[in-house]
Amino acid sequence: METPKRDFTELSMMSKSKWNEDELAYFQHALSQLLPYVNPEGLTILHEINREMYRRK
């Protein structure tokens, strides 16, 4: 898993369908690791990332 080139601030302004595979994987992993500390908005983002990853399979 490579560190994405675009930061989360930039990515949060666009649809998850425009994120590349590395970005999805990186932030899915990061948010999953922080899950006990994630607020409802972060949990929504994690769900959106998971849905997009599933859609691409």
Order of alpha helices (4+ residues) and beta strands (2+ residues): alpha-alpha-alpha
